[in-house]
Amino acid sequence: MRVESMHFKARATKAVADGALQAKLTAARGLFVEGRRRAVEQVDFEALREAGAAIRQRTLDHLDLWLERFEREATRRGAEVLWAKDGDEICRLVVELAKRHGVTKAIKSKSMLSEEAGLNAALEAAGVQPVETDLGEYILQINDNEPPSHIIAPVIHKTKEEVAALFERVHQTPRKTEIAEMTREARERLRPHFLSAEMGISGGNFLVAETGSVALVTNEGNGRMVTTLPKLHVVITGIEKVIPTLEDLATLMRLLPRSATGQTISNYFSVLTGTRGGGESDGAVHRVFILVDNGRVGLIGSEFQDMLRCIRCGACMNHCPVYQTVGGHSYGWVYPGPMGSVLTPLFVGLENALDLPQAATLCNQCGVVCPVKIPLPDLLRKLRQKQTERGLRPWRERAALRMWAWLAVHPRWYALTAALIARSLKLLAGRRGRIRHLPLMNGWSAGRDLPASQGRTFRELYATRDGGTGSSP
Amino acid sequence: MNSRTDILGRMRAQLGRTTENGAAGERDIDAYLTARPRGPLAAMEGDLVACFEAASLALNSSVERLGTVDVVPAAVARYLTARQLSLAAAIWPRLAHLAWAASGMAVDARAANGDDLVGITGVFCAVAETGTLLLCGAPDAPATVSLLPETHIAIVDSTRIVTDMEAAWTLLRKEMSELPSTVNFISGPSRTGDIEQTLVLGAHGPYRVHILIVEDA
C-alpha cells in the first residue's frame, strides 16, 4: 500500500470538516467504547492484561528460538514455512505459489500484512483474481480498492446508503434499504467464490509454537471458509505473532475480543495445524506459512520493542480522541490511531510520516485500554524525540525553540520579551478580548480564538503582590 | 543469503544471541512448554450445564435439553418443522447410526457442499464460560458441515461441557495423541457488524445455531 502519511494535516482538516464522517465516528465511538467497558467488567481484566503482556514479552525476548520451535513443529505436521523480508517478497512468494498450484482465483480473509504488501495488485498483475471476503474489505475492494479506515471495522466511514448505492452499481441489483439485505446480497455474491477458489489467503492472529498452529479469529465465518475450502491455504503473518502454548492462546482470547468489539468471544476461532489428515474430506491439503519481517526485526531489542506485543485489537484507536476526530484515512497507511502513529514511522521511515507522532494528545487513553500494556504515549514521545534529534521538525518550530532556549537563560531579555508579547496580544485583541488570527501561528488560530492576555506578565503581577514584597526580576 | 538466514541473523544480532544464552534460552523454553502455566481464569459459579446454556443463549444460539440420545432425531425434525426449514441435512458420518429416517429426516452422511441447508454435527466438547462449541475435524466429522449450511444443529453430551478453553485443551491433550489439523471454536451464528456497526446474523456461515444438550448420551 502506498504511504500517504505525509498528507496527514490536509486529510485531517478535510475529515474534521466532513459532517457525515463526524456523525459516523461519534456513533462508532459510543458502541466500541461502551461495548468494551461492559465486557471487561466480567473478568479480572487488569490481571489478564498483566498476563497477556507477559506472554507476548516472553516470546519477544527469545524470538529467534521461539520461531525455530514454531517452524520445526509446523513442518513436522506437514506445513511449509517460508520467510519474507518485505512486501515485495510476500508478493513474489504468493504469486509463485499460485503459479505452482495453477491458481486462477484466491479468496482472502482479512490480512493487514497483505495490505502492507499491496498483494492484491501483485496477484492481479499475475493473472490471479483476489477476492476479499470480509464484508467490510469486500465493500472496499469493489469500491475501486479503497483503503480501510479501521483495522477491525474497515468501512466504519461509510453509511448504509453509500453501501446500498455501491451494491446497486456494482452488482446491478435493485437498491436495498436494510443492512440485513445487503449482508445477504454480499453472502450470495461471495459464496460461489468460496466454492471455486483454488487458494485461500489469511492473516493469523497468533502462531502457537508448541503445536505449529495458526489461530484465526473471525465473526463472519469467512476465515473458516478461506482456510477450509481451497486445497491451498497461505498464512501471511508478522514474525512477532508467535506465542508459546495453547494455554497462552486461551488467556489472549479473553483479552482480544473484549478489547476489539466488546465480545466475550468471537464467533469463530480456528486453530489450524499442518495439513488435512488421512481420510479427511475437507481442510487444506497444502498449508504454507509466510513469516514476514517488513520492518519488524529492526524493533527487536530496541526502545520500540514493546510495540511488537500488539495484538491488533483496535482498542487504542477506538479510545483515541484524535482518531475519533480525524478518522482512519487521515493516517495515510495501513494502521491508524495510536498504534498506527507508532508503527507507520517505524515501518516506512520517520521522514515519511512526520505528523503522526504529533497526532496525539498523549492523554494515555490508549495506554490504559491496551490489552498487552504497550506504553503507547511513551513510544510516541520517543518518536518525537527522534524527530528532533534528526532535525526533522519544521524550521519555524526549531527556530522558535532555539529562541526560547536562549531567552530562558537570559532572565532580563525574557522579562522584556514577555512584557512585549503580553502587551501586543492585548492590543491585537482590542475590545473583543479575543484574538481571531495569530500572526505566524494561523494554523493554530484557524480553528479557535485565543483569549487575550491582560497586558501584564506574571512577574509584573507577582511584583505588585502584598505591596511589592515579591522578589523583583 | 536467503531471507530466513537474513531475518534470523539480524534478529540474533539485535538480541545479542550467543551460544551460552542460546542454550539457556532453549532450557527456558523447554521448561515453559512442560509447565504450560494457565493465566487468570474467569470465575465460574453454579452448574456447568446451566452456565453453558445461558452463555449460548446470550450469543443468539438456541438450546434444547434432551434426556437421551435416541430422541435426538425427533427433536431435530421438530425444530426444523416448526421453522419451516428443510428436513434434508448433511450430517457427520459419526452420527449416521441414529434413527433419522424414522423421524422423517433425509440425512446424507458426508461433508457439506454449498447447497446443503441444514448441517448436523456433534462436538468434541463445549465450553461453559463462553457458550462455545469445540469441533475437531476428522474423517467422520467434516468441518464443512458446521459451516456451509444456513442452519447448524449441534448435539452436545452434557458430560462433555467443560468450564473454559483451558479445560478444553486439557481434555484434548488427554484424549488425542496430537492436535487435530482443524480445531474450530464456534460461538453462535455467524455475524457481522461491518455496516454501521449494526449486528446482522448470518454473514457467511449459519444464520442459526441450535444446540441439543443430551443428559444421558
Interface residues (C-beta under 8 A of the other chain):
Chain A: K24 A27 A28 L31 F32 Q42 V43 D44 A47 L48 A51 G52 I55 R58 D61 H62 L63 D64 L65 W66 L67 E68 R69 R77 L82 W83 A84 K85 E89 T133 D134 L135 G136 I139 A153 P154 V155 I156 K158 T159 K160 V163 I179 A180 M182 T183 R184 R187 L190 R191 P192 F194 L195 A209 E210 T211 S213 N219 E220 G221 N222 R224 M225 T228 L229 I239 P244 T245 L246 E247 D248 L249 A250 T251 M253 R254 T261 T264 I265 S266 N267 Y268 F269 S270 V271 L272 T273 G274 T275 R276 G277 G278 G279 E280 S281 D282 G283 A284 L291 D293 V297 G298 I300 G301 S302
Chain B: N2 S3 R4 D6 I7 L8 R10 M11 R12 Q14 L15 G16 R17 G22 G25 E26 D28 I29 Y32 L33 R36 P37 R38 G39 P40 A42 A55 A58 L59 R110 A111 N113 G114 E129 T130 G131 T132 G137 A138 P139 P142 A143 T144 L147 D164 M165 E166 W169 E178 L179 P180 S181 T182 V183 N184 F185 I186 S187 G188 P189 S190 R191 T192 G193 D194 I195 E196 Q197 T198 V200 G202 A203 H204 G205 P206
